[in-house]
Amino acid sequence: MANEPSTTASSAQSPPQWMLDHLPSYLASGGARGHIMDFRSVGGHWLTPHLLLKTVGHKTGVTRIAPLIYGVIGGEAAIVASKGGADTHPGWYINIRNSTEVGMQIATQAYRAAWREPQGAERKAVWDYMVTVYPPYAAYQAKTRREIPVVLLKPTAETAVFR
């Protein structure tokens, strides 16, 4: 079962129920539900967009799918490896650093995608934009010593929606 997507969260503290429901709802609906979420209760916006990122575990080989807030900049989807401001990177970020291509789904459209990490002034511009998409990112950066990575995804080919 190494290629089955993992839809469970692992952490010492249980995530809120809406987080547990988000990915299964997005997947079950083929992307019709879960793309846009109301994040006002956690400091975000009413219309907060989410994509699904599909990676393969660099150690386990297990396919994992994560719903992530995104923005669009110049034809690329921007995502943030915030992990809520934790001092360690999220698993998905570690996994993509060990691959050249990932999967991404935006609403009902899925793609293979190349990824890259912007540097210097471009990174700052992407970070600043993503803080407007989801304002809590600024507080997440303030509570960690690591520079929170930003990643740009560029679709390379259409694929079937994730299941």
C-alpha positions in Angstrom: 0.0 0.0 0.0 3.0 2.3 -0.4 1.1 4.4 -3.1 -2.1 5.0 -1.1 -2.5 8.6 0.0 -2.2 9.3 3.7 -5.1 11.4 5.0 -4.3 11.3 8.7 -2.5 14.0 10.7 0.1 13.1 13.2 0.8 15.5 16.0 0.9 15.5 19.8 -2.2 17.8 19.8 -5.3 16.8 17.9 -6.2 19.1 15.1 -9.6 20.7 15.1 -12.4 18.7 13.4 -12.6 21.0 10.4 -9.0 20.2 9.6 -9.7 16.5 9.8 -12.7 16.9 7.5 -11.1 19.2 4.9 -9.0 16.7 3.0 -11.5 13.9 2.8 -14.2 16.3 1.6 -11.9 17.8 -1.0 -11.0 14.3 -2.3 -14.5 12.8 -2.2 -15.9 15.7 -4.1 -13.3 15.7 -6.8 -12.4 19.2 -5.8 -15.9 20.7 -5.9 -15.7 21.2 -2.1 -12.7 22.3 -0.1 -11.1 24.6 -2.6 -12.4 27.8 -0.9 -12.7 27.9 2.9 -13.8 30.6 5.3 -10.8 31.3 7.6 -12.0 34.4 9.3 -12.2 32.5 12.6 -8.4 31.9 12.6 -7.4 35.4 11.3 -7.7 34.7 7.6 -10.1 35.8 4.9 -13.6 34.6 4.0 -12.5 33.3 0.6 -9.2 31.5 1.3 -8.1 29.2 -1.6 -6.6 25.8 -1.0 -4.8 23.4 -3.4 -3.9 19.8 -2.8 -0.2 18.9 -2.9 0.7 15.3 -3.6 4.2 14.2 -2.6 5.9 10.9 -2.0 7.6 10.3 1.3 11.4 10.5 0.8 12.0 7.7 3.3 8.7 5.7 3.2 7.7 6.0 -0.4 4.1 6.6 0.8 2.1 9.0 -1.3 0.8 11.9 0.8 -1.7 14.6 0.0 -1.9 17.9 1.9 -4.4 20.7 1.6 -2.5 24.0 1.5 -3.4 27.7 1.2 -2.1 29.1 -2.1 -1.9 32.2 -4.2 -1.2 32.7 -7.9 1.8 34.7 -9.1 2.7 34.9 -12.7 1.1 31.5 -13.6 2.6 29.7 -10.7 0.9 28.6 -7.5 2.7 29.9 -4.3 2.6 27.8 -1.1 4.1 28.4 2.3 5.9 25.8 4.4 4.7 27.4 7.7 3.7 24.4 9.8 1.9 27.0 12.0 5.3 28.6 12.9 6.9 25.5 14.3 10.7 25.3 14.4 10.7 22.3 12.0 9.6 22.1 8.4 6.4 20.4 7.4 6.8 16.9 6.0 5.5 17.8 2.6 8.4 20.4 2.2 11.0 17.8 3.1 9.5 15.4 0.6 9.5 17.9 -2.3 13.1 18.8 -1.7 13.9 15.1 -2.5 11.9 15.1 -5.8 11.8 17.1 -9.0 8.1 16.8 -9.6 5.0 16.8 -7.5 1.2 16.6 -8.0 -1.1 19.5 -7.4 -4.9 19.9 -7.6 -6.7 23.2 -7.7 -10.4 22.7 -7.3 -11.4 20.2 -10.0 -8.1 20.4 -12.0 -5.1 18.3 -11.3 -1.5 18.5 -12.7 2.0 17.2 -12.4 4.1 20.2 -11.4 7.6 21.4 -11.2 8.6 23.3 -8.1 11.1 25.9 -7.2 12.0 28.1 -4.2 12.3 31.8 -5.1 15.3 33.6 -3.7 16.2 37.2 -2.7 13.8 39.9 -3.9 11.5 37.4 -5.6 11.2 35.4 -2.4 10.4 38.6 -0.4 7.7 39.6 -3.0 6.1 36.1 -2.8 6.2 36.1 1.0 4.7 39.6 1.2 1.9 38.5 -1.2 1.2 35.3 0.7 0.9 37.3 3.9 -2.0 39.2 2.2 -3.6 35.9 1.2 -3.3 34.6 4.8 -2.3 37.2 7.4 -1.4 34.7 10.2 1.7 33.8 8.2 3.4 37.0 9.6 2.7 35.8 13.2 4.0 32.3 12.3 7.3 33.8 11.0 7.6 35.8 14.2 7.3 32.8 16.4 10.0 30.6 14.8 13.8 31.0 14.3 13.7 29.4 10.8 13.0 31.4 7.7 9.7 29.9 6.5 10.1 28.6 3.0 7.9 29.6 0.1 7.5 27.4 -2.9 6.3 28.1 -6.4 4.6 25.3 -8.4 4.3 25.3 -12.2 1.9 22.9 -13.9 3.6 20.7 -16.5 0.8 18.3 -17.5 -2.8 17.6 -16.6 -3.6 14.5 -14.6 -6.6 12.8 -13.1 -8.0 14.4 -10.0 -6.8 13.0 -6.8 -8.7 10.2 -5.0 
